Amino acid sequence: MIDALLYLQWTSLHNAVRARLQRLRRPRYLVATLVGAAYFYFFFFRHLIFRGVPPPGRMPMPAADAFFVGLIVALMLAGRLVYAWIISAERAALAFTPAEVAFLFPAPISRRRLVHFKLVKSQLRILFSAVLLGLLSNRFNLLGGNSWSHAVGWWIVFSTLELHGIAASFTRERLLDLGFNPWRRRLWFGGALVLLAVGLGWWLLRTAPPPPAAGPAGPAAVFAYARLVAATPPLPWLLAPFRWVAGPLLAGDALTFLRTLGPALLILGLHYVWVIRAEVSFEEASLELSRRRAERIAAVRAGKSWKGERPARRRGDPFRLRPAGPAPVAFLWKNFISTGPWFYPRNWLLFSVAVLAVVGWLAARPASRPWLPIVQYTALPIGVWALLFIPMLMRRQVHLLIERLDVIKTHPLRGWQVVLGEMLGPVVLITAIEWLLLAVTAVAAGATGSHLPRVAWMAGFGGVGISLLVPPVAGLMIAIPFAATLYFPGWMASVNQPRGMETMGQRLIFSGAFLLTLTAALLPAALAGLGPCLLLEWLTDTWAVALLVGAITAGVVLAAELAAVVWWLGRRYDQFDLSLELPQG
Amino acid sequence: MIEVRNLTKCYGDFAAVRDLSFAVQPGEVMGLVGPNGAGKTTTLRCCTGVIPPTQGSIAIGGFDLAADPVGAKRQLAFFPDEPRLFDYLTVWQHLVFVARLYGVRDYEARARTLLAELEMADKTELLPGELSRGMKQKLGICCGLLHAPTVIFFDEPLTGLDPAGIRRMKQTMRRLAAEGAAIILSSHLLSLLEEVCTHVLILKQGGKVAAGSLAEVHRQFAEHPDASLEDVFFTATGDAPAAPPVVAPPVLPAP
């Protein structure tokens, strides 16, 4: 019987690889695969093949940071345990595909053999992830050691987690049979965890070194103090099993790797025995899990978001939509509801006021001002993330639009109205986020440089100037994935589907084109804004006002570009023939 | 009314629909029928303005679909086989949204009447996820009828409906036709077409093989007076299925 299961595995893998290779005959897959392969080669493999080529940017990691990486990994593993034993309501972690359920469950295969089949199958995924992450962690030299030790380390971590997840689900299933419903289990395990945390807190208060009398001044002092506390018994003992599992991954040299390998493999082996010896009837729960997983895969392949078992909840109107007026506002209204009440105008305004009040409070107290740079440096990556990530999400929204094209195209609307309507939601979203972050940064920058009036003025005027640029820039950034989907729908259709190297290639090509197009769009505006800005600064010797005028000029150019782009995309939408763009099969 | 003249739609070298002409007058229900790949969906998509025709013209309620797509689309409603609803919009929010798209100023009264007619008056605050398949279909109908269309397209309208839903859908189609709407109904269910339609258009390989009132088509293709639309369809298309093959029982190993 095991022959049949191995045959199934091998044939499926073989056919999947062959289908992928055959697809390379089509230029878009070939180009994407070549780009993806080049990326993997230059980013990961070149340094492995040519050992003399030092990977640029590698920096040895200080020992203190290694301690923190170990602590973080241990906490992540502990978090996985908390999820498995307290949060999760899943009854079984053994997921079978619908085909596996249909063929294997009624077949004369023992339960233990089914478990082995799933374990072997999961190893393919784990090995691939381990090798990839091993290369990645070695690429940045985050952990010391080398690619192979990292790959083995990741394999041990992932395999242990996988086995623990399955074992925990089997135990939950058994507890359910004994009358422990999920809430009772959560009460018991959660209660035990809270008791442990309270006891630990009480003990640490008595034994851990006291914090500095004036309170920790700044983040560096906080980290130093946290390091002292983490080294106080019994914390190192409690975290020991997690550190043993992560030991080979964190080993900086061969000797440490070998020394840590034994305990890690012992824990892995114990987990294996636990899973194999658990005689739990998992079929019914696995059936349910496979059904939900199939739904999720189908939704992702169709470019839809998957809400899982959680039913959608009713959401009130973000604002009153009158029956007469510009149609794009109706799309904005609809997309507000889809996004959720967080971004409803009133809620966002309240949230913004609350955030600014906290930052203002920090700025008003000299003792808390050392925290303001952290606020500034946190706001910056969030702002960049929102600008880059939300347009990526737009691809999914455009796909939904295309999916419903046979309904939406029957509406009495011009193409530009539909395009503008669908773009308004994400533009407003990005603008709201960026404006809040700019306000936070301006308040923080103004406070840290308050002894220099020019800095405070520039923070204020610069913030207002950049705020004016945000909506048109966001619009242009949103327009790029929109245009890509409308002009290359066949290519973009596969963006949501995980397909390995060629998907990586497609994403790289898209990212490159994204940046190129954005640069081309921003350049005229930047040049147009620069002239008045420099002229005004030269005339008035005031950067603050010059920046504002320059931003307004650039904003006008960007707005004109955006209007032209919306009109152009609208024409494309009007002419868009889905049946021609996405041939069947 | 719907007026289609010399409609041709090509995908590369392949003509999905070839030189198709027909008209549907107010009060008529035309059944669009044909084997798979006959060009029904393409015809429906062209007539609703979802895809542009390669050649030919389509007029909806007197508006040319190519010259004035917005004017033409104000007249029509399209009901796909599967109601496509927004996950996070309630029943009422769907109607508010559609009202804005079509500029229906008195939508509140109209929407409440439609909801009451379709027994959904108490469902206004529900999300699509909380509705049964039939209820979703009803919501789709409410949305489609909110702007009082004069031209209506149905694509396999009975898919997934229970017997009560099927009866209600047939009644809705008949009532709309009685109120003066021109209706095209695409379906493989020949018994449905026989019950609801006044006219029929049979397509095969992108071309028209039969068109006219049910009586006219029956006269033209029926081999005997009691012939059903199914018989007429197979005579017209020449696609009558062969008798199923006889399969020998498998030889199983001895226990």
Interface residues (C-beta under 8 A of the other chain):
Chain A: K307 P311 A312 R313 R314 R315 D317 L321 R322 P323 A324 G325 A327 V329 A330 W333 K334 I337 S338 G340 E403 R404 L405 D406 V407 K409 T410 H411 P412 L413 R414 D574 Q575 D577 L578 S579 L580 P583
Chain B: Y11 A16 T42 R45 T48 G49 V50 I51 P52 P69 V70 G71 A72 K73 R74 L76 A77 F78 P80 R84 F86 D87 Y88 L89 T90 Q93 V96 F97 A99 R100 L101 Y102 G103 V104 R105 D106 Y107 E125 L126 L127 P128 G129 E130
